[in-house]
């Protein structure tokens, strides 16, 4: 895909539209407000100024915390376990239909949200399986005939070299034995519960029950026109309560899952939250508000955007993922993620990916022009030169490996995961660490 001019024009036009729309009611916790573009993500607000970048090379930051950069010597570094590779379990998948009462206000720690409005949720649940089975295509996850027809028609026009349409999890396969931590994923604005299916399957293969709900009103099938909308405070509050409900309900005794799948969920130990883009913003607020969250990962967006969370309240171990060529949230958005890194009160890892774009972790990369910042040629946001995105599957594999290692380390106490998280920089990865236990 090489039509850089039309891409840039679309991004600029959509950024201006939503930036104007958002001016009346978007409020950020920081001094620099970040408007949204109509790709459903964060747009360009001009000069970033001082976004609170953390110090480099092991220097102390303003609060005196030492920031550890990855050591040299990548060639000599040996991983006992490479979490980028698939785990030991086969994977199956089940679709859960549920609903909950919501008043639009997320619950705080120690309390339960409530209200009078029923909100339906379609939740995909990936889990360790007892045996291998046959996978499906993305189209099989689309539940209504009209939406499936529209989805398939767009697939015919999608860039086949970019999008991944095949999945490997067996539909309603027999569950493995044992109990496993629960992870809940929040998708990007205008995406779907299955738009990062490769990452969901990867995590389940390492021994996790992984749930992802459609954020009703903010999915691929709710969006019309040339761009993706829905990046508002009200929608964020709904997304937060969606994830809180799924996290709390699936850890409960009567969670609506088939008996063998329900038995897999560890109801006593901590679970994890992670999300992509607007899902990263959702992740930050959920991690700050919800009991039982032991670690969280935010992918390609700041955790504290729109003011529903403060970094000081997100005290769980964190992984923050940055795509260096993310021209959806732009260099300003990436600097705000840097600011999240410098302000995180607990252990935090930051993974910066070279030649990766905003949708490089999405299986629907190339589904339409809106999801094109991940494949083929584009212009670098740093200097405007032409470059080629890394292969989507390779970027997804890297990010899935780091997310897995975070949860293996923090939820399971796996020493091999600590080694993985200590690895040095590589050709496409730059790693920073902060507030790690001595």
PEBELQUI-V631913 format. One record per residue. N is the residue number from 0. OMEGA is omega in radians with two decimals (none if undefined). D_FIRST is the distance of its C-alpha to the first C-alpha in Angstrom with 2 decimals. Layout:
n = <N;N>
omega = <OMEGA;OMEGA>
d_first = <D_FIRST;D_FIRST>
This chain:
n = <0;1;2;3;4;5;6;7;8;9;10;11;12;13;14;15;16;17;18;19;20;21;22;23;24;25;26;27;28;29;30;31;32;33;34;35;36;37;38;39;40;41;42;43;44;45;46;47;48;49;50;51;52;53;54;55;56;57;58;59;60;61;62;63;64;65;66;67;68;69;70;71;72;73;74;75;76;77;78;79;80;81;82;83;84;85;86;87;88;89;90;91;92;93;94;95;96;97;98;99;100;101;102;103;104;105;106;107;108;109;110;111;112;113;114;115;116;117;118;119;120;121;122;123;124;125;126;127;128;129;130;131;132;133;134;135;136;137;138;139;140;141;142;143;144;145;146;147;148;149;150;151;152;153;154;155;156;157;158;159;160;161;162;163;164;165;166;167;168;169;170;171;172;173;174;175;176;177;178;179;180;181;182;183;184;185;186;187;188;189;190;191;192;193;194;195;196;197;198;199;200;201;202;203;204;205;206;207;208;209;210;211;212;213;214;215;216;217;218;219;220;221;222;223;224;225;226;227;228;229;230;231;232;233;234;235;236;237;238;239;240;241;242;243;244;245;246;247;248;249;250;251;252;253;254;255;256;257;258;259;260;261;262;263;264;265;266;267;268;269;270;271;272;273;274;275;276;277;278;279;280;281;282;283;284;285;286;287;288;289;290;291;292;293;294;295;296;297;298;299;300;301;302;303;304;305;306;307;308;309;310;311;312;313;314;315;316;317;318;319;320;321;322;323;324;325;326;327;328;329;330;331;332;333;334;335;336;337;338;339;340;341;342;343;344;345;346;347;348;349;350;351;352;353;354;355;356;357;358;359;360;361;362;363;364;365;366;367;368;369;370;371;372;373;374;375;376;377;378;379;380;381;382;383;384;385;386;387;388;389;390;391;392;393;394;395;396;397;398;399;400;401;402;403;404;405;406;407;408;409;410;411;412;413;414;415;416;417;418;419;420;421;422;423;424;425;426;427;428;429;430;431;432;433;434;435;436;437>
omega = <-3.00;-3.13;-3.04;-3.09;-3.13;3.09;-3.09;3.14;3.13;-3.11;-3.12;-3.13;-3.12;3.10;-3.14;-3.12;-3.07;3.07;3.10;-3.14;-3.02;-3.00;-3.06;-3.03;3.07;3.10;3.11;3.12;-3.09;3.13;-3.11;3.08;-3.13;-3.14;-3.11;2.99;-3.02;2.87;3.14;-3.08;-2.95;-3.00;-3.02;3.10;3.10;-3.06;-3.07;-3.05;-3.14;-3.13;3.03;3.11;3.10;3.13;-3.12;2.96;3.02;3.13;3.10;3.08;-3.01;-3.14;3.10;3.12;-3.12;3.11;-3.10;3.01;3.13;-3.13;3.04;3.05;-3.13;-3.10;-3.09;-3.06;-3.10;3.07;3.02;3.10;3.10;-3.07;3.02;3.13;3.09;-3.12;-3.01;-3.05;2.85;-3.02;3.02;-3.07;3.13;3.07;-3.12;3.07;-3.09;3.07;3.10;3.12;-3.07;3.05;3.10;-3.14;3.12;3.10;3.00;3.10;3.11;3.12;-3.11;3.10;3.14;-3.14;-3.04;-3.05;3.08;3.13;-3.12;3.07;2.94;-3.00;3.03;-3.10;3.05;-3.04;3.08;-3.06;3.14;-3.12;3.12;3.09;-3.13;3.11;-3.10;2.97;3.11;-3.12;-3.13;3.12;3.14;-2.84;-3.13;-3.08;-3.10;3.12;3.12;3.10;3.12;3.13;-3.13;3.11;3.10;3.09;3.13;3.14;-3.09;3.11;-3.00;3.14;-3.07;-3.00;3.04;-3.09;-3.06;3.07;-3.06;-3.09;3.13;3.14;3.07;3.07;3.12;-3.12;3.00;3.05;3.14;3.03;-3.00;3.11;3.07;3.00;3.08;-3.10;3.05;-3.04;-3.14;3.12;-3.13;3.08;-3.10;3.11;-3.10;-3.06;3.02;-3.02;-3.12;3.13;3.12;3.14;-3.14;-3.13;3.12;-3.13;3.10;3.06;3.06;2.89;-2.99;-3.10;3.09;-3.11;2.88;3.03;-3.03;-3.07;-3.07;-3.12;3.10;-3.06;3.06;-3.02;3.08;3.12;-3.00;-3.06;-3.11;-3.13;3.04;-3.12;-3.10;3.10;3.14;3.11;3.10;3.13;3.09;3.12;3.12;-3.13;3.03;-3.07;3.09;-3.14;-3.12;-3.12;-3.11;-3.07;-3.09;3.05;3.13;-3.07;-3.10;-2.99;3.07;3.13;2.99;-2.99;-3.08;3.11;3.12;-3.11;-3.13;-2.96;3.04;-3.07;-3.08;3.12;3.11;3.01;-3.09;3.09;3.03;-3.09;-3.11;3.05;3.09;3.03;3.03;3.06;3.08;-3.14;-3.13;-3.12;3.13;-3.13;-3.13;-2.95;-2.82;3.07;3.06;3.10;-3.09;3.11;-3.11;3.11;3.08;-3.02;2.93;2.93;3.11;-3.08;-2.97;-3.14;3.12;2.92;3.11;3.05;2.99;-3.12;-3.14;-3.11;-3.12;-2.95;3.09;3.05;-3.00;2.87;3.11;-3.07;-3.12;2.95;-3.01;3.11;-3.13;3.14;2.96;3.05;3.07;-3.13;3.09;3.09;3.11;3.09;3.07;3.02;3.03;3.12;3.04;-3.14;-3.09;-3.08;-3.09;-3.09;-3.10;3.11;-3.09;3.04;3.05;3.14;3.09;-3.04;3.10;3.05;3.09;3.12;-2.99;-3.09;3.13;3.07;-3.06;3.09;3.11;2.96;-3.14;3.13;3.06;3.14;3.14;-3.12;-3.04;-3.08;-3.04;-2.94;3.11;-3.10;3.07;3.07;3.10;3.07;-3.10;-3.08;3.08;-3.14;-3.14;3.07;3.08;3.11;2.95;3.12;-3.10;-3.10;3.14;3.13;3.13;3.12;-3.13;-3.10;3.11;3.11;3.13;3.10;3.09;-3.12;3.09;-3.08;3.08;3.14;-2.95;-3.12;-3.09;3.14;-3.11;-3.12;3.12;3.11;3.07;3.09;3.12;-3.11;3.13;-3.05;-3.13;3.09;3.05;-3.06;-3.05;-3.06;2.99;-3.01;2.99;-3.11;-3.11;3.06;3.14;3.09;3.14;none>
d_first = <0.00;3.82;6.17;8.21;11.35;11.07;10.07;13.03;15.27;14.88;15.67;18.56;20.01;20.01;21.43;24.20;25.05;25.60;27.15;29.67;30.28;30.79;33.24;36.17;36.05;33.71;35.82;34.85;37.33;36.35;37.21;33.61;32.23;28.52;27.18;24.54;21.33;20.53;17.86;21.16;21.17;22.69;21.92;22.89;26.60;26.92;28.86;29.40;32.76;34.47;32.69;35.13;33.31;35.33;37.13;35.84;37.66;40.09;41.62;43.17;41.53;43.54;45.13;46.06;43.75;42.53;38.81;38.11;35.20;34.13;36.40;35.55;35.84;32.83;33.74;37.22;36.27;36.87;35.74;38.31;35.79;32.01;30.85;27.25;28.60;29.58;33.07;36.22;36.05;34.60;32.97;33.74;32.69;34.72;34.02;36.61;37.51;39.48;40.39;42.24;44.16;42.60;43.84;40.63;42.00;40.88;43.72;44.98;46.05;49.22;48.87;47.38;45.31;46.72;46.94;47.42;43.97;42.65;38.95;37.38;35.05;33.08;32.81;31.12;33.21;32.22;35.21;36.68;37.79;40.80;39.09;35.76;34.43;31.55;28.43;26.65;23.26;21.77;23.05;26.55;26.52;26.24;29.91;30.50;30.03;28.51;25.97;25.14;24.68;22.30;20.39;20.23;19.19;16.15;15.43;15.43;12.41;10.64;7.87;10.69;9.55;9.34;12.26;15.81;18.19;21.19;23.91;27.04;29.75;32.60;33.47;36.89;37.79;41.04;40.98;41.83;45.04;45.38;44.17;40.92;39.66;37.71;34.29;32.76;29.09;27.89;24.40;22.19;22.86;21.48;20.79;23.24;25.81;23.67;20.22;21.04;23.06;22.36;24.04;26.85;27.62;27.62;30.13;32.29;32.53;34.20;36.86;35.81;35.94;32.63;32.46;29.72;30.61;28.72;29.52;30.80;29.77;26.66;24.54;21.51;24.14;26.00;23.24;22.89;21.33;18.10;18.45;20.35;23.88;26.92;26.97;30.71;33.82;35.17;32.13;32.20;35.86;35.16;32.46;35.00;37.68;35.37;34.78;38.44;39.62;37.54;38.57;42.21;42.54;41.07;43.41;46.29;48.69;47.75;43.95;43.43;41.75;43.26;46.23;44.84;41.58;43.52;45.70;42.79;42.31;44.15;46.00;47.87;45.46;42.66;39.18;35.82;33.26;29.57;26.64;23.08;22.44;25.10;26.41;27.12;29.17;30.89;31.59;33.37;35.69;36.47;37.26;39.57;41.39;41.68;44.31;43.38;40.02;40.29;36.86;33.55;29.94;27.69;23.96;21.90;24.37;27.99;30.74;33.02;30.91;32.86;36.16;36.81;37.27;38.68;37.77;41.52;41.72;38.92;41.22;39.65;37.78;34.14;30.81;28.31;24.67;22.57;18.87;19.21;15.80;16.38;15.55;16.66;20.24;19.89;22.28;25.16;24.37;24.15;27.49;28.98;28.13;29.91;32.76;32.88;33.26;36.12;37.85;37.71;41.36;40.90;39.15;35.48;32.69;29.48;26.43;23.84;20.58;18.81;15.03;14.80;13.59;15.43;14.18;14.13;17.45;16.57;16.42;14.71;11.56;8.82;11.90;11.02;9.49;12.50;11.52;8.01;9.81;9.83;6.90;4.77;5.93;8.12;11.74;14.61;17.03;19.85;19.74;16.70;15.57;12.10;11.51;9.55;10.26;13.01;12.80;13.49;16.60;18.00;17.78;19.29;21.93;22.91;23.26;25.08;27.37;28.33;28.92;31.01;32.97;33.76;35.22;36.95;38.59;39.55;40.31;41.66;42.92;41.34;42.17;39.33;36.90;38.64;38.04;34.31;34.16;36.05;33.68;32.68;29.39;26.97;24.03;21.57;24.26;26.77;29.58;32.31;35.32;38.05;41.33;41.52;44.97;47.00>
